[in-house]
Amino acid sequence: MDADRLKQAVQAQFGASAAAYVASAVHAQRDDLRRMLELAAPRGDERVLDIATGGGHTALAFAPHVREVIATDLTPLMLEAAERFITGQGIANVYFQQADAEALPFPAEHFDIVTCRVAAHHFADVPQFAREAARVLRPDGVLVLDDTIAPTETELDIFINSIETERDPTHVRDYTETEWLRFCTEAGLVVQHSETGTKQLPFVDWCRRARVELATEADLNRRLREATPAAKAAVAITTVDEQVTAFALHSLVLVARKPAQRR
Ligand SMILES: C[S@@+](CC[C@H](N)C(=O)[O-])C[C@H]1O[C@@H](n2cnc3c(N)ncnc32)[C@H](O)[C@@H]1O
């Protein structure tokens, strides 16, 4: 899919699922958000840019700890849903603006912290996103990235990415940790911390949030159950009566700092 068609498909896909992403327990769950906050270590006076804010869970987690958060997303309906969700909780320091992660409408060196959680695997051009994040960060500012990743084994990488794309055609790629380190470094950022883990996903909820057809849900269920032992172990599939009930995707949280200017 070319970049323009992908972006139209993203707006259609997420526009139609906006309420489901706001309500999503997986996206609201606090463990990785707590970790992002811990690693960003805000002092309270930061200006934060949250890229691809989706239902707004990252913006909401950061808002009480910083001066302001600019929550951005490519999908206007998603942004509206996030705004209702966040302002509905009495939070007044989050501002909302439509923005493409690959062409950010902000001046250089404008933000202290840039966050992007569980979204970059939908971007057409991740190196360009990394360059844009680096551009809008002030010297010494940090990008805190959280995304699903592929395991290092090629066979598992192909399997997981094909499962993800079957469930949501706007999925571009879960990159490996090594690829992420390279994207950041090539954008001029210095990776200071990188950690991997897994994220448990209730299977039916994961399918329905993306509004998959029942036939696709059945096919994904079959493919997960019939996966090779290595793939089954990698995604920790649990089944009850021939139905996949949950599985796990691999995830990455990294912190990359823009070097301070030499005097
Ligand atoms: C799963 S949601 C993000 C979840 C959210 N960050 C959180 O913490 O819960 C993915 C979001 O990426 C957005 N998106 C996809 N491509 C984008 C792009 N090129 N620029 C900005 N946002 C994009 C979609 O509109 C969607 O809202």
The ligand as a MOL file (V3000), in Angstrom:
LIG
                    3D

  0  0  0     0  0            999 V3000
M  V30 BEGIN CTAB
M  V30 COUNTS 27 29 0 0 0
M  V30 BEGIN ATOM
M  V30 1 C -3.2660 2.0690 18.7330 0
M  V30 2 S -3.5290 3.7350 18.4880 0 CHG=1
M  V30 3 C -2.3580 4.5310 19.5690 0
M  V30 4 C -2.5100 4.2440 21.0340 0
M  V30 5 C -2.0950 5.3620 21.9560 0
M  V30 6 N -0.8430 5.9910 21.6080 0
M  V30 7 C -2.0810 4.9200 23.4280 0
M  V30 8 O -1.1210 5.2250 24.1540 0
M  V30 9 O -3.0580 4.2690 23.8670 0 CHG=-1
M  V30 10 C -2.7170 4.0430 16.9300 0
M  V30 11 C -2.9280 5.4680 16.4550 0
M  V30 12 O -1.9370 5.7740 15.4610 0
M  V30 13 C -2.5040 6.7730 14.6400 0
M  V30 14 N -1.6660 6.9180 13.4410 0
M  V30 15 C -1.4070 6.0150 12.4790 0
M  V30 16 N -0.5940 6.5230 11.5490 0
M  V30 17 C -0.2860 7.7930 11.9440 0
M  V30 18 C 0.5450 8.8170 11.4260 0
M  V30 19 N 1.2240 8.6770 10.2770 0
M  V30 20 N 0.6410 9.9760 12.1130 0
M  V30 21 C -0.0400 10.1580 13.2770 0
M  V30 22 N -0.8520 9.2220 13.8000 0
M  V30 23 C -0.9850 8.0460 13.1580 0
M  V30 24 C -3.9080 6.2470 14.3770 0
M  V30 25 O -4.7830 7.2460 13.9000 0
M  V30 26 C -4.2710 5.7230 15.7630 0
M  V30 27 O -5.0010 6.6650 16.4960 0
M  V30 END ATOM
M  V30 BEGIN BOND
M  V30 1 1 1 2
M  V30 2 1 2 3
M  V30 3 1 2 10
M  V30 4 1 3 4
M  V30 5 1 4 5
M  V30 6 1 5 6
M  V30 7 1 5 7
M  V30 8 2 7 8
M  V30 9 1 7 9
M  V30 10 1 10 11
M  V30 11 1 11 12
M  V30 12 1 11 26
M  V30 13 1 12 13
M  V30 14 1 13 14
M  V30 15 1 13 24
M  V30 16 1 14 15
M  V30 17 1 14 23
M  V30 18 2 15 16
M  V30 19 1 16 17
M  V30 20 1 17 18
M  V30 21 2 17 23
M  V30 22 1 18 19
M  V30 23 2 18 20
M  V30 24 1 20 21
M  V30 25 2 21 22
M  V30 26 1 22 23
M  V30 27 1 24 25
M  V30 28 1 24 26
M  V30 29 1 26 27
M  V30 END BOND
M  V30 END CTAB
M  END
